Amino acid sequence: MKTETISYKNEISFVCALLTGVAESSQVYPRITAEMFTSRELALIYKGIIELFNKGKAMDYTLVEHEMRAMDNDLYAEMNGLNYVADGLLSVVDDVHVTTYADIIVDEYQRNCLRLLAMEISGKCGSRDIPVEQLLQMATTKLEEIAGMGVNSASTRQISEIGQEVVTHHTRLLENGGTSVGYSTGLKGMDDIMGGFMRGEVAIASALTSHGKTALSLFMAVQIALKGVPVYIISLEMSMEQLYGRILMSMSTVSPENLRMHGLTETEIAVAKSLNETTLKRRALKK
């Protein structure tokens, strides 16, 4: 067994999480590549896992070993296949840390690349035959390459996995008698036009100043929040207190004049307290 450095321990935890199936390869691939590993043995196992994943096959130890043998039979025999990580497999509990392991692998790989680049630049700086402009261009290009290594690939997934989620969503909608594919805006006419708010889409409300964009947006946000969907509001023109006032007026009979100028009556204060402690507290709206 290889001397267990911190990097090695991280890599073996990462690989074992994928081998046991508690973590999906789509969570880390293609962000993590085999060349990022410091251990060639673990790199071979990872290659086998990814080869299986790319073929659309479920995790299987026998099939992973088959891929490993096909890629490097000598190294496979030297490490005795997956027996190399037998102890590590027993310590895997869940996939909570697999993306953190991936972050560390990327971090270490980038650091090593930077060290090598520094040595290369230092060596070439001693040659007067290489113009400074050329050195700077080379350094800039390679730094950009290093910066782009391991860019998060959370959006890279198998099409079959996405398709299954779409089918599941529509099946649930049908079973629950839903009439809108997205999150309902609370306005039937708006839902008929846009189908509600869809995941991954950005909806833009455009109009002249003081034509009700904020009021409309707040109304829809409140309607969605009341259904238990988390809502996050960002405003560049209104304070949190002003936004709260708009929400309060839309959900109660509190007087706009009293709220803004004269002060709330005792009855209106009681209404605001009740709203705060019930509906708004349960369906927290955050700015």
C-alpha positions in Angstrom: 0.0 0.0 0.0 1.2 3.5 -0.9 2.4 5.9 1.9 -0.8 7.7 2.9 -0.2 11.4 2.5 -3.1 13.8 3.0 -3.6 14.0 -0.8 -3.7 10.2 -1.1 -6.2 9.8 1.7 -8.5 12.3 0.1 -8.2 10.6 -3.3 -9.0 7.2 -1.9 -12.0 8.5 -0.1 -13.2 10.2 -3.3 -12.7 7.0 -5.4 -14.4 4.8 -2.8 -17.4 7.0 -2.6 -17.9 6.5 -6.3 -17.2 2.8 -6.2 -19.8 2.1 -3.5 -22.4 4.0 -5.5 -23.3 6.4 -2.7 -22.0 9.2 -4.9 -22.9 9.5 -8.6 -20.1 10.0 -11.1 -22.2 12.9 -12.6 -21.5 14.9 -9.4 -17.8 15.2 -10.2 -17.3 14.2 -13.9 -15.9 15.7 -16.1 -14.7 18.2 -13.6 -12.2 15.7 -12.2 -9.9 14.0 -14.7 -7.6 11.0 -14.0 -4.5 13.2 -14.6 -5.3 15.2 -11.5 -4.6 12.2 -9.2 -1.2 11.9 -7.4 -1.7 8.1 -7.2 -1.5 6.3 -10.5 -3.4 3.3 -8.9 -6.3 5.4 -7.9 -6.2 7.2 -11.2 -6.6 3.8 -13.0 -9.6 3.0 -10.8 -11.2 6.4 -11.5 -10.6 5.8 -15.3 -12.5 2.5 -15.0 -15.4 4.2 -13.1 -15.7 6.9 -15.7 -15.5 4.5 -18.6 -18.4 2.6 -17.2 -20.3 5.8 -16.6 -19.7 7.0 -20.1 -21.1 3.7 -21.4 -24.3 4.3 -19.4 -23.8 1.3 -17.2 -24.6 1.1 -13.4 -21.7 0.8 -11.0 -20.4 -2.8 -10.8 -17.1 -3.9 -9.3 -16.6 -6.6 -11.9 -17.2 -4.3 -14.9 -14.9 -1.6 -13.4 -12.1 -4.2 -13.1 -12.8 -5.2 -16.7 -12.3 -1.6 -17.8 -9.1 -1.3 -15.7 -7.6 -4.4 -17.2 -8.3 -3.2 -20.7 -6.6 0.1 -20.0 -3.5 -1.1 -18.1 -3.3 -4.8 -17.4 0.2 -4.6 -15.8 -0.8 -1.9 -13.3 -4.1 -3.7 -12.6 -2.2 -6.9 -11.7 0.3 -5.0 -9.6 -2.4 -3.5 -7.5 -4.5 -6.7 -7.4 -7.5 -4.9 -8.9 -10.0 -3.3 -6.5 -8.5 -5.2 -3.6 -6.2 -2.2 -3.5 -9.0 -0.1 -1.9 -10.7 -2.8 0.0 -10.2 -1.1 3.4 -11.3 2.2 2.1 -14.6 0.8 0.8 -15.6 -0.2 4.3 -15.3 3.4 5.6 -17.7 5.0 3.1 -21.0 6.2 4.7 -22.6 8.7 2.3 -21.8 11.2 -0.5 -21.9 14.3 1.7 -18.2 15.1 1.2 -17.6 13.8 -2.3 -17.7 17.3 -3.9 -15.3 18.6 -1.1 -12.9 15.7 -2.0 -13.2 16.9 -5.6 -12.4 20.5 -4.6 -9.3 19.3 -2.8 -8.1 17.2 -5.8 -8.5 20.2 -8.1 -6.8 22.5 -5.6 -3.7 20.2 -5.2 -3.5 19.7 -9.0 -3.6 23.4 -9.7 -0.9 24.0 -7.0 1.3 21.4 -8.6 0.8 23.0 -12.1 1.7 26.4 -10.7 4.9 25.0 -9.2 5.9 23.5 -12.5 5.0 26.7 -14.4 7.1 28.7 -11.9 10.1 26.4 -12.5 9.6 26.6 -16.3 9.4 30.4 -16.3 12.3 30.7 -14.0 14.5 28.5 -16.3 13.5 30.4 -19.4 14.0 33.8 -17.8 17.7 33.0 -17.7 17.8 32.9 -21.5 18.3 36.3 -23.2 17.2 34.8 -26.5 13.6 34.7 -25.4 11.9 38.1 -25.5 10.1 39.2 -22.3 6.9 39.6 -24.3 7.0 36.0 -25.2 7.6 34.9 -21.6 4.7 37.0 -20.4 2.4 35.6 -23.1 3.3 32.1 -22.3 2.8 32.7 -18.6 -0.5 34.3 -19.1 -1.8 31.5 -21.4 -0.8 28.8 -19.0 -2.2 30.7 -16.0 -5.5 30.9 -17.8 -5.4 27.1 -18.5 -4.6 26.4 -14.8 -7.4 28.7 -13.7 -9.9 26.8 -15.9 -9.0 23.4 -14.6 -11.7 21.6 -12.6 -14.4 24.2 -13.4 -17.5 23.1 -11.6 -19.5 20.8 -13.9 -22.7 20.6 -11.9 -24.7 21.3 -15.1 -23.1 18.3 -16.9 -25.4 15.3 -16.6 -26.6 12.3 -18.5 -29.6 13.1 -20.7 -31.4 9.9 -19.4 -31.1 11.2 -15.8 -32.6 14.6 -16.8 -35.3 12.8 -18.8 -36.3 10.7 -15.8 -36.6 13.9 -13.6 -38.9 15.5 -16.2 -41.1 12.4 -16.4 -41.3 12.2 -12.6 -42.2 15.9 -12.4 -45.1 15.6 -14.9 -46.3 12.3 -13.3 -46.5 14.1 -9.9 -48.2 17.1 -11.5 -50.8 14.7 -13.1 -51.4 12.9 -9.8 -51.9 16.1 -7.9 -54.3 17.6 -10.4 -51.9 20.5 -11.2 -52.8 22.9 -14.1 -49.4 24.7 -14.3 -46.1 23.0 -15.1 -44.1 25.7 -13.2 -44.7 27.5 -9.9 -48.0 29.3 -10.1 -47.8 33.1 -10.1 -51.1 33.3 -8.3 -52.6 35.0 -11.5 -54.5 32.7 -13.8 -54.0 34.9 -16.8 -50.3 35.0 -16.2 -50.1 31.3 -15.7 -52.0 30.7 -19.0 -49.4 32.8 -20.8 -46.1 31.6 -19.3 -47.1 28.3 -17.5 -45.8 29.7 -14.2 -42.2 30.1 -13.2 -39.9 27.4 -14.5 -36.7 26.1 -13.0 -33.6 27.4 -14.8 -35.5 30.2 -16.5 -35.2 34.0 -15.8 -38.4 35.9 -16.1 -38.2 39.7 -16.7 -40.9 42.2 -15.9 -40.4 45.3 -18.0 -42.4 48.6 -17.8 -42.0 52.3 -17.2 -41.3 53.7 -13.8 -44.2 53.6 -11.3 -46.2 51.2 -13.5 -46.4 48.4 -10.8 -43.5 46.1 -11.5 -42.5 45.9 -7.8 -46.1 45.4 -6.7 -46.6 42.7 -9.3 -43.3 40.9 -8.4 -44.0 41.0 -4.7 -47.5 39.7 -5.2 -46.2 36.7 -7.2 -43.4 36.1 -4.7 -45.8 36.0 -1.8 -48.2 33.6 -3.7 -45.3 31.2 -4.3 -44.0 31.5 -0.8 -47.4 30.7 0.7 -47.3 27.4 -1.1 -44.1 26.5 0.8 -41.6 27.3 -1.9 -38.5 29.3 -0.7 -38.5 32.8 -2.1 -35.5 35.2 -2.0 -36.1 38.9 -2.8 -33.4 41.3 -3.9 -34.3 45.0 -4.3 -32.0 47.8 -5.3 -34.6 50.6 -4.8 -36.5 49.6 -1.6 -35.4 48.9 2.0 -36.5 45.8 3.8 -39.0 47.8 5.7 -40.5 49.2 2.5 -40.8 45.8 1.0 -42.4 44.5 4.2 -44.9 47.4 4.0 -45.9 46.4 0.5 -46.4 42.8 1.5 -48.3 43.8 4.6 -50.7 45.9 2.6 -51.3 43.2 0.1 -52.1 40.6 2.7 -54.3 42.8 5.1 -56.5 45.8 5.3 -53.8 48.0 6.9 -54.1 51.6 5.6 -51.2 52.7 3.3 -51.5 56.3 4.7 -51.2 55.1 8.2 -48.3 52.8 7.5 -46.4 55.5 5.7 -47.4 58.8 7.3 -49.8 58.7 10.3 -48.8 55.5 12.1 -50.8 52.3 12.5 -53.8 52.1 14.7 -54.0 49.7 17.6 -56.1 47.4 15.5 -53.7 47.5 12.6 -50.8 46.8 14.9 -52.6 43.7 16.1 -53.2 42.6 12.5 -49.5 43.1 11.6 -48.4 41.1 14.7 -50.8 38.3 13.9 -49.5 38.2 10.3 -45.9 38.2 11.4 -46.4 35.3 13.9 -48.4 33.1 11.6 -48.2 33.3 7.8 -45.0 35.3 7.5 -43.1 33.4 10.1 -44.0 30.0 8.7 -43.3 31.1 5.1 -40.3 33.2 5.7 -39.6 35.8 3.0 -35.9 36.9 3.0 -34.4 40.0 1.4 
